[in-house]
Amino acid sequence: MGWLSAVVAAFALLNIVGGFFGYLEKHSVMSLVGGGVIGIMLIASVFLAKTNPKGGYLLAGAMTLLTLGFFLMRYLSGHKIWPAGVMVAASIVVLICLAVWRFASRTS
């Protein structure tokens, strides 16, 4: 597994675990389903990237942008570090990693 796949997989686990904790703490079914679906889609993007890197990482980018948009709105309305601030920061890190991979793959 390459470095970018590891980053995306870690972000997928963060989404899944975050959704699970959201369900445990607030009884939020939306957190459980949202975190689970985004996490599963991110894991699927890692597997897709093995045979089609551009397609896999494009899917990862789309899921990461969805996560960023959702949690950025939550952070701006509540300024809570967990989960909104952490998820915004993690989403930005993943997007930067995807951009670095994309520009590095163009030059080689």
PyMOL commands that set and color helices and strands:
alter all, ss='L'
color gray80, all
select helices_A, chain A and resi 3-26+29-51+53-78+81-107
alter helices_A, ss='H'
color red, helices_A
deselect
rebuild
show_as cartoon
